[in-house]
Amino acid sequence: MNRDQIDTIAQQHAFPDAKGPVEIVETHANFILLSTHFAFKIKKEVHFSFLDYSTLEKRLHFCQRELELNQRLTHGIYMQVLPICETPAGLEIRKTPGGQVVDYALQMHRMDPERHMPLMLEKGQVKPEHIQQIAQLLAQFHQNTTKIYRKVDWTSILADFSDILSTHDWVEKNIGHREAELLHAMVSGVSRFLQRMEGHLQYRNDQGYTVDGHGDLHSGNIFLLDTPILFDCIEFNDHFRQLDVLDEVAFLFMDLCYHLRPDLAEFLLSDYLDAHPVIEGPPDTALFYYYLCYRANVRFKVNALQAAQSDNKEARFQAQTYWSLLKDYFILFQKRGWF
């Protein structure tokens, strides 16, 4: 599906419960139609190094996988996968097939936008009590979800971090040549660190700290209802969702710092560790700060990709902000001698 087709579906209200105005949200990998009561998520026909939605069969598979995995933390928010059909009247998201199926949409209940965590952060409405709720929910989830026991390969972890090099040309064009060179210094430093830490990473895995988690836990994927809703977990790559619990906590910690709330970030870590004490000593602290670097890396890369796709000014600004945060974490890592 392309943007013109999505616009046509929205303009013609060709979807269930087509009442009221329709909003379209576009990301690097998805289109989301927002109606009065529902959201319809449609995967783009894209293929990145970390994600492959390039065929109709794959998009159906990952719609179904997303529905299944998100049931764990969303209390029925995710509803069903619906076909998008070519009918005599045009493209339509249908409750039952009719005409040629050309794509699929994942239907979800729409949540109150006023309770979206980024907006609440902007308004200063997120309180320590909210963070405590999230920390306790996350700790409970990590303790009860599937544990992943495997042989740790530091080169695989490095490969995830090193994928940031795919943004080299964008960085050089939009931030500067010296910053593009810094990409390579970051990767070299991380390589040395991970090689030294391989034994400790294996120890943490053997202790059960690697779990089938959420994988994309930042404030944009949280609604602060009576019970926090943690939605939009990673479905497209099991490898990114199966992670050390410190990696998961670091993502939201980093995101709160991005939103200029390091105080809430510290509450998150403290409350989580009270419920699930997973930092046993200095090596774990070093790992936590590595994960902060990695998560700033991920958010920078996602926004840089989106900016490169559509010359999106907001995505460009966010990419540049995450780049500054990544640099700050990298410098801190250097000062502490972890590289």
GUTIRO-664089 format. One record per residue: residue number from 1; x, y, z of N, C-alpha, C in turn. Coordinates in steps of 0.1 Angstrom, whole numbers. Example, Ala and Ser with C-alpha at 12.3 -4.5 7.8 and 13.67 -1.06 7.14 Angstrom:
<vobas>
(1 (132 -57 78) (123 -45 78) (132 -33 78));
(2 (128 -22 71) (137 -11 71) (129 0 79));
</vobas>
This chain:
<vobas>
(1 (8 -12 0) (0 0 0) (9 13 0));
(2 (5 23 -8) (12 35 -8) (4 46 -1));
(3 (10 58 0) (3 68 7) (-10 73 0));
(4 (-10 73 -13) (-22 77 -21) (-33 67 -18));
(5 (-30 54 -18) (-41 44 -15) (-46 46 -1));
(6 (-37 48 9) (-42 51 23) (-50 63 23));
(7 (-46 74 17) (-54 86 16) (-68 83 11));
(8 (-69 75 0) (-82 72 -6) (-91 64 4));
(9 (-86 54 10) (-93 47 20) (-99 56 31));
(10 (-90 65 36) (-94 75 46) (-105 84 41));
(11 (-103 90 29) (-113 99 24) (-126 93 21));
(12 (-126 81 17) (-139 74 14) (-145 67 26));
(13 (-138 68 37) (-142 61 49) (-145 46 47));
(14 (-136 40 40) (-137 26 35) (-132 16 46));
(15 (-137 16 58) (-133 7 68) (-144 6 79));
(16 (-144 -4 88) (-155 -5 98) (-156 7 107));
(17 (-168 10 111) (-171 20 120) (-165 34 115));
(18 (-169 36 102) (-163 48 96) (-171 61 100));
(19 (-169 66 111) (-176 78 116) (-166 88 120));
(20 (-170 101 117) (-161 112 122) (-149 113 113));
(21 (-140 123 118) (-128 126 110) (-118 114 111));
(22 (-109 114 102) (-99 103 101) (-85 109 101));
(23 (-76 104 109) (-63 109 110) (-53 98 105));
(24 (-43 102 97) (-33 92 92) (-20 95 99));
(25 (-14 85 105) (0 86 110) (9 77 102));
(26 (20 82 98) (30 75 90) (43 73 97));
(27 (48 61 98) (61 59 103) (70 53 92));
(28 (82 49 96) (91 43 86) (86 30 80));
(29 (77 23 88) (73 9 84) (58 7 84));
(30 (50 17 88) (36 15 89) (28 28 85));
(31 (15 26 81) (5 36 81) (-5 32 92));
(32 (-10 42 99) (-20 40 109) (-32 49 106));
(33 (-44 44 104) (-56 51 102) (-63 52 116));
(34 (-66 64 120) (-72 66 133) (-86 71 131));
(35 (-96 63 134) (-110 67 134) (-115 71 148));
(36 (-128 73 149) (-133 77 162) (-130 67 173));
(37 (-133 54 170) (-131 44 180) (-120 34 178));
(38 (-115 33 166) (-105 23 162) (-92 29 156));
(39 (-82 20 156) (-70 23 148) (-67 11 139));
(40 (-64 14 127) (-61 3 117) (-46 5 113));
(41 (-38 -5 116) (-24 -4 113) (-21 -13 101));
(42 (-14 -6 91) (-12 -12 78) (3 -12 75));
(43 (9 -23 73) (24 -24 71) (28 -20 57));
(44 (38 -12 57) (43 -8 44) (51 -19 37));
(45 (51 -19 24) (58 -29 16) (73 -24 16));
(46 (80 -27 27) (94 -22 28) (103 -34 33));
(47 (116 -32 30) (126 -42 34) (138 -35 39));
(48 (140 -35 52) (152 -29 58) (161 -40 63));
(49 (173 -37 67) (182 -47 72) (177 -54 84));
(50 (167 -48 92) (162 -54 104) (147 -58 103));
(51 (141 -56 91) (127 -57 90) (123 -60 76));
(52 (114 -70 73) (111 -74 60) (96 -76 59));
(53 (89 -66 53) (74 -66 50) (72 -66 35));
(54 (82 -72 28) (82 -70 13) (71 -78 5));
(55 (65 -88 11) (55 -96 4) (42 -96 12));
(56 (31 -99 5) (18 -99 11) (18 -110 22));
(57 (24 -121 19) (24 -132 29) (31 -128 42));
(58 (42 -121 40) (50 -117 52) (42 -106 60));
(59 (35 -97 53) (27 -87 60) (15 -94 68));
(60 (9 -104 62) (-1 -111 69) (5 -118 82));
(61 (16 -125 80) (22 -132 91) (25 -123 102));
(62 (31 -111 99) (35 -102 110) (23 -95 116));
(63 (13 -93 108) (0 -88 115) (-5 -97 125));
(64 (-5 -110 122) (-10 -120 131) (-1 -122 143));
(65 (12 -121 140) (22 -122 151) (21 -110 160));
(66 (19 -98 155) (17 -86 163) (5 -87 172));
(67 (-6 -92 167) (-18 -95 174) (-16 -104 186));
(68 (-9 -115 183) (-6 -125 193) (3 -120 205));
(69 (14 -114 201) (24 -109 211) (19 -98 220));
(70 (11 -89 214) (6 -77 222) (-5 -80 231));
(71 (-11 -92 230) (-21 -96 240) (-15 -97 254));
(72 (-2 -99 255) (4 -101 268) (3 -89 277));
(73 (3 -77 271) (4 -65 280) (-7 -54 277));
(74 (-17 -58 268) (-26 -47 264) (-40 -49 268));
(75 (-44 -60 274) (-57 -62 280) (-68 -61 269));
(76 (-67 -67 258) (-77 -67 248) (-78 -55 238));
(77 (-68 -46 239) (-67 -35 230) (-66 -40 215));
(78 (-58 -50 213) (-56 -55 199) (-68 -65 196));
(79 (-75 -63 184) (-87 -69 182) (-86 -81 171));
(80 (-82 -77 159) (-82 -87 148) (-75 -82 136));
(81 (-71 -92 127) (-65 -88 114) (-76 -88 104));
(82 (-77 -78 96) (-87 -76 86) (-81 -75 72));
(83 (-88 -81 62) (-83 -80 48) (-86 -66 42));
(84 (-77 -61 34) (-79 -49 26) (-82 -54 12));
(85 (-94 -51 7) (-98 -58 -6) (-100 -47 -17));
(86 (-98 -51 -29) (-101 -43 -41) (-115 -47 -45));
(87 (-124 -38 -43) (-139 -41 -46) (-143 -32 -58));
(88 (-155 -34 -63) (-160 -25 -74) (-160 -10 -70));
(89 (-162 -8 -57) (-162 6 -52) (-148 11 -49));
(90 (-138 3 -50) (-124 7 -46) (-119 -1 -35));
(91 (-108 4 -29) (-101 -3 -18) (-110 -2 -5));
(92 (-110 -13 2) (-119 -13 15) (-113 -22 25));
(93 (-112 -17 37) (-108 -26 49) (-121 -33 53));
(94 (-122 -46 52) (-134 -53 54) (-133 -63 66));
(95 (-145 -65 72) (-146 -75 83) (-145 -89 77));
(96 (-149 -91 65) (-148 -104 58) (-143 -102 44));
(97 (-136 -112 38) (-130 -110 25) (-141 -107 14));
(98 (-138 -99 5) (-148 -96 -6) (-140 -90 -17));
(99 (-138 -96 -29) (-129 -91 -39) (-115 -96 -37));
(100 (-106 -91 -44) (-92 -95 -43) (-86 -89 -31));
(101 (-79 -97 -22) (-72 -93 -10) (-59 -87 -15));
(102 (-56 -74 -12) (-44 -68 -16) (-35 -65 -5));
(103 (-40 -65 7) (-32 -62 19) (-40 -65 32));
(104 (-34 -62 43) (-41 -65 56) (-39 -53 66));
(105 (-49 -52 75) (-48 -42 85) (-51 -48 99));
(106 (-43 -44 109) (-45 -49 122) (-54 -38 129));
(107 (-66 -43 134) (-76 -34 140) (-73 -34 155));
(108 (-74 -22 161) (-72 -20 176) (-82 -10 181));
(109 (-86 -12 193) (-94 -1 200) (-85 11 201));
(110 (-91 23 198) (-83 35 199) (-84 40 214));
(111 (-72 43 219) (-71 48 233) (-72 63 234));
(112 (-75 68 245) (-77 82 247) (-64 89 245));
(113 (-63 98 234) (-50 104 231) (-45 113 242));
(114 (-54 118 251) (-49 126 262) (-41 119 272));
(115 (-42 105 271) (-35 97 281) (-22 91 275));
(116 (-19 95 263) (-6 91 256) (5 97 264));
(117 (15 89 267) (25 93 277) (34 105 271));
(118 (37 105 258) (45 117 254) (38 130 256));
(119 (25 130 254) (17 142 256) (16 146 271));
(120 (15 136 279) (14 138 293) (28 143 298));
(121 (39 138 293) (52 143 296) (53 158 292));
(122 (49 161 280) (49 175 276) (42 184 285));
(123 (30 180 290) (22 188 299) (26 187 313));
(124 (36 179 316) (41 178 330) (31 170 339));
(125 (24 161 333) (13 153 340) (18 140 344));
(126 (30 135 340) (35 122 345) (41 124 358));
(127 (36 116 368) (41 117 382) (49 104 385));
(128 (56 105 396) (63 93 401) (54 81 403));
(129 (42 83 406) (32 72 408) (30 64 395));
(130 (29 72 384) (28 65 371) (40 57 368));
(131 (52 62 371) (64 55 368) (65 42 377));
(132 (61 44 389) (61 32 398) (51 21 393));
(133 (40 25 387) (31 15 381) (37 8 369));
(134 (44 16 361) (51 10 349) (62 1 354));
(135 (70 5 363) (81 -3 368) (76 -16 374));
(136 (66 -16 382) (60 -28 388) (54 -37 377));
(137 (47 -32 368) (41 -40 357) (52 -46 349));
(138 (62 -39 346) (73 -44 337) (81 -54 345));
(139 (84 -52 358) (91 -62 365) (83 -75 366));
(140 (70 -74 368) (62 -86 369) (62 -93 356));
(141 (60 -86 345) (61 -92 331) (74 -99 329));
(142 (85 -93 332) (98 -99 330) (100 -112 338));
(143 (94 -112 350) (96 -124 359) (87 -135 354));
(144 (76 -132 346) (67 -143 342) (68 -147 328));
(145 (74 -138 319) (74 -141 305) (85 -152 303));
(146 (85 -157 290) (94 -168 287) (109 -164 288));
(147 (117 -172 295) (131 -170 296) (138 -176 284));
(148 (148 -169 279) (155 -173 267) (169 -177 271));
(149 (172 -190 270) (186 -195 274) (193 -198 261));
(150 (205 -192 259) (212 -194 247) (227 -191 249));
(151 (235 -195 239) (249 -191 240) (250 -177 235));
(152 (256 -168 243) (258 -154 239) (269 -153 229));
(153 (267 -145 219) (277 -142 209) (278 -127 208));
(154 (290 -122 214) (291 -108 214) (292 -101 200));
(155 (296 -109 190) (296 -103 177) (282 -100 171));
(156 (273 -108 176) (259 -106 172) (253 -93 178));
(157 (257 -91 191) (252 -79 198) (259 -67 191));
(158 (272 -68 187) (279 -58 181) (272 -55 167));
(159 (268 -65 160) (261 -63 147) (249 -54 148));
(160 (241 -56 159) (230 -48 161) (234 -33 163));
(161 (244 -31 171) (248 -17 174) (254 -11 161));
(162 (262 -19 153) (269 -14 142) (260 -11 130));
(163 (247 -15 131) (238 -12 120) (236 3 119));
(164 (240 10 129) (239 25 128) (248 30 117));
(165 (258 23 112) (267 27 101) (259 29 88));
(166 (247 23 88) (238 25 76) (233 39 75));
(167 (235 47 85) (230 61 85) (242 70 81));
(168 (254 65 78) (266 73 76) (263 85 67));
(169 (258 82 55) (256 92 45) (246 103 50));
(170 (236 99 57) (226 108 62) (232 117 72));
(171 (240 111 81) (247 119 92) (257 129 85));
(172 (264 125 75) (274 134 69) (267 145 62));
(173 (255 143 56) (248 153 49) (241 163 59));
(174 (235 157 70) (226 165 78) (233 170 91));
(175 (243 163 96) (249 167 109) (264 171 107));
(176 (271 164 98) (285 169 95) (295 157 93));
(177 (306 160 87) (316 150 83) (322 144 96));
(178 (326 153 106) (332 148 118) (323 139 126));
(179 (310 143 126) (300 134 133) (299 121 126));
(180 (300 120 113) (299 108 106) (311 99 109));
(181 (323 106 111) (335 98 115) (333 92 129));
(182 (326 100 138) (324 95 152) (316 82 152));
(183 (307 80 142) (300 67 141) (310 55 142));
(184 (321 56 135) (330 45 134) (338 44 148));
(185 (341 55 154) (347 54 167) (338 48 178));
(186 (325 51 177) (315 44 186) (315 29 184));
(187 (315 25 172) (314 11 169) (327 4 174));
(188 (338 10 172) (351 4 176) (351 3 191));
(189 (347 13 198) (346 13 213) (337 2 218));
(190 (325 1 212) (316 -9 216) (321 -23 214));
(191 (328 -24 203) (334 -37 200) (343 -42 211));
(192 (352 -33 215) (361 -36 226) (354 -40 239));
(193 (344 -32 242) (336 -34 254) (329 -47 254));
(194 (322 -50 244) (314 -63 243) (323 -75 243));
(195 (335 -74 237) (344 -86 237) (348 -89 251));
(196 (351 -78 259) (355 -80 273) (344 -85 282));
(197 (331 -82 278) (320 -85 286) (313 -98 283));
(198 (318 -105 273) (311 -117 268) (308 -127 279));
(199 (318 -129 288) (316 -139 298) (305 -135 308));
(200 (305 -122 311) (294 -117 320) (281 -117 313));
(201 (280 -114 301) (267 -115 293) (262 -129 294));
(202 (271 -139 293) (267 -153 293) (262 -156 307));
(203 (268 -151 318) (264 -153 331) (250 -148 333));
(204 (247 -136 328) (234 -130 330) (223 -139 323));
(205 (227 -143 311) (218 -152 304) (215 -165 312));
(206 (225 -171 318) (223 -183 325) (215 -181 338));
(207 (215 -168 343) (207 -165 355) (193 -162 352));
(208 (189 -163 339) (175 -161 335) (171 -146 332));
(209 (181 -137 330) (179 -123 327) (176 -120 313));
(210 (177 -130 304) (173 -128 290) (158 -133 288));
(211 (149 -124 284) (135 -128 283) (129 -124 270));
(212 (117 -130 267) (109 -126 255) (101 -114 260));
(213 (107 -102 257) (101 -90 263) (92 -83 253));
(214 (93 -69 255) (85 -60 246) (94 -56 234));
(215 (106 -51 237) (115 -49 226) (116 -34 221));
(216 (105 -27 224) (104 -13 218) (98 -4 229));
(217 (103 -5 241) (96 2 252) (100 16 254));
(218 (94 25 247) (96 40 250) (82 46 252));
(219 (82 58 256) (69 65 260) (59 65 249));
(220 (63 66 237) (54 66 226) (45 53 225));
(221 (50 43 231) (42 30 231) (36 27 245));
(222 (33 38 252) (26 37 265) (14 46 266));
(223 (3 41 271) (-8 50 275) (-10 48 290));
(224 (-11 59 297) (-12 59 311) (-27 59 315));
(225 (-34 47 314) (-47 45 319) (-46 41 334));
(226 (-58 36 339) (-57 32 353) (-46 21 355));
(227 (-45 12 346) (-34 3 345) (-26 7 332));
(228 (-13 10 333) (-6 14 321) (-7 3 310));
(229 (-9 8 297) (-9 0 286) (4 1 278));
(230 (12 -10 278) (24 -11 270) (21 -18 257));
(231 (21 -11 246) (16 -17 234) (27 -16 223));
(232 (24 -21 211) (33 -21 200) (47 -27 202));
(233 (47 -39 208) (59 -46 210) (65 -51 196));
(234 (77 -54 196) (83 -58 183) (78 -72 179));
(235 (73 -73 167) (68 -86 162) (77 -91 150));
(236 (84 -81 143) (90 -84 131) (104 -91 132));
(237 (109 -92 144) (122 -97 145) (124 -102 160));
(238 (122 -116 162) (123 -121 175) (136 -117 182));
(239 (146 -116 175) (160 -113 181) (159 -100 188));
(240 (152 -90 183) (152 -77 190) (143 -77 202));
(241 (133 -86 202) (124 -87 213) (129 -95 225));
(242 (138 -104 222) (144 -113 232) (157 -107 237));
(243 (156 -102 249) (167 -93 253) (169 -93 268));
(244 (180 -88 272) (183 -87 287) (173 -77 293));
(245 (168 -80 305) (159 -71 311) (164 -57 313));
(246 (177 -56 315) (184 -42 316) (183 -34 304));
(247 (183 -41 292) (182 -35 279) (168 -29 278));
(248 (158 -36 282) (144 -31 282) (142 -19 291));
(249 (147 -20 303) (146 -8 312) (154 4 307));
(250 (165 1 301) (174 12 296) (167 20 285));
(251 (159 13 277) (152 20 266) (142 31 272));
(252 (134 27 281) (125 37 287) (132 48 295));
(253 (143 44 302) (151 53 309) (157 64 300));
(254 (162 59 289) (168 68 279) (157 77 273));
(255 (145 72 271) (134 80 265) (130 91 275));
(256 (129 88 287) (126 98 297) (136 109 298));
(257 (149 105 296) (159 116 295) (157 124 282));
(258 (154 118 271) (151 125 259) (140 135 261));
(259 (130 132 269) (119 141 272) (123 150 284));
(260 (136 151 287) (141 160 298) (135 157 311));
(261 (133 144 314) (129 140 328) (138 130 333));
(262 (151 133 335) (160 124 342) (156 120 356));
(263 (148 128 362) (143 125 376) (134 113 375));
(264 (125 113 365) (116 101 363) (123 89 359));
(265 (134 91 351) (142 80 347) (148 73 359));
(266 (153 81 368) (159 75 380) (149 68 389));
(267 (136 73 389) (126 67 397) (123 53 390));
(268 (122 53 377) (120 40 370) (130 30 373));
(269 (143 33 373) (153 23 376) (152 18 390));
(270 (150 28 399) (150 24 414) (138 15 417));
(271 (126 19 411) (114 12 414) (114 -2 408));
(272 (120 -3 396) (121 -16 389) (131 -25 397));
(273 (142 -20 401) (152 -28 409) (146 -32 422));
(274 (138 -24 428) (131 -28 441) (123 -40 439));
(275 (116 -41 427) (107 -52 424) (114 -64 418));
(276 (125 -61 411) (133 -72 404) (148 -68 404));
(277 (155 -71 415) (169 -67 416) (178 -75 407));
(278 (181 -68 395) (189 -75 385) (202 -68 382));
(279 (206 -59 390) (220 -53 390) (227 -58 402));
(280 (237 -67 400) (244 -73 411) (258 -67 414));
(281 (263 -59 405) (276 -53 408) (280 -44 396));
(282 (292 -38 397) (297 -29 387) (296 -33 372));
(283 (299 -46 369) (297 -50 355) (283 -48 350));
(284 (273 -50 358) (259 -48 354) (256 -33 352));
(285 (262 -25 360) (260 -10 359) (266 -6 345));
(286 (278 -11 342) (284 -8 329) (276 -13 318));
(287 (270 -25 319) (261 -30 308) (249 -21 307));
(288 (243 -16 318) (232 -7 317) (235 5 309));
(289 (247 11 312) (250 23 304) (253 20 289));
(290 (258 8 287) (259 4 273) (246 4 266));
(291 (236 -2 273) (222 -3 267) (216 11 265));
(292 (220 20 274) (215 34 271) (221 39 258));
(293 (234 36 255) (240 40 242) (233 33 231));
(294 (230 20 233) (224 12 222) (210 17 219));
(295 (202 21 229) (188 25 227) (188 39 221));
(296 (197 48 225) (198 61 218) (201 58 203));
(297 (210 49 201) (214 45 187) (202 40 179));
(298 (193 32 185) (181 27 178) (172 38 175));
(299 (169 46 184) (159 57 182) (165 67 171));
(300 (178 70 172) (184 78 162) (182 72 148));
(301 (185 59 147) (185 53 134) (171 52 128));
(302 (161 49 136) (147 49 132) (143 62 126));
(303 (146 73 133) (142 86 129) (150 91 117));
(304 (163 87 116) (171 90 104) (165 84 92));
(305 (161 71 93) (155 64 82) (142 70 77));
(306 (134 74 87) (122 81 83) (124 94 77));
(307 (134 102 82) (137 115 76) (143 113 62));
(308 (151 102 60) (156 100 46) (145 95 37));
(309 (135 88 42) (124 84 33) (116 95 27));
(310 (112 104 36) (102 114 32) (106 129 35));
(311 (119 131 38) (123 144 42) (114 150 53));
(312 (111 142 63) (102 146 74) (110 155 83));
(313 (106 167 85) (113 177 93) (113 173 108));
(314 (101 168 113) (101 163 127) (110 152 129));
(315 (110 142 120) (119 130 121) (134 135 121));
(316 (137 145 113) (151 150 112) (155 156 125));
(317 (145 164 131) (148 171 144) (150 160 155));
(318 (141 150 155) (142 139 165) (155 132 163));
(319 (159 129 151) (172 121 148) (183 129 154));
(320 (184 142 151) (195 151 156) (195 151 171));
(321 (183 151 178) (183 151 192) (187 138 198));
(322 (183 127 192) (188 114 197) (203 113 194));
(323 (208 118 184) (222 118 181) (230 125 192));
(324 (225 137 197) (231 144 208) (231 135 221));
(325 (220 129 223) (219 120 235) (229 108 234));
(326 (230 102 222) (239 91 220) (253 96 223));
(327 (257 108 218) (270 113 220) (273 115 235));
(328 (263 120 242) (265 122 256) (268 109 264));
(329 (260 99 260) (262 86 267) (276 80 263));
(330 (280 82 250) (293 76 246) (304 83 253));
(331 (303 96 255) (314 104 262) (314 99 277));
(332 (302 97 283) (302 92 297) (309 79 298));
(333 (306 70 288) (312 57 288) (327 58 287));
(334 (332 67 279) (346 69 277) (352 74 290));
(335 (346 84 297) (351 89 309) (352 79 320));
(336 (343 69 320) (343 59 331) (353 48 327));
(337 (359 48 316) (369 38 312) (363 25 308));
(338 (351 25 304) (344 12 300) (348 7 286));
(339 (353 17 278) (358 13 265) (373 10 265));
</vobas>
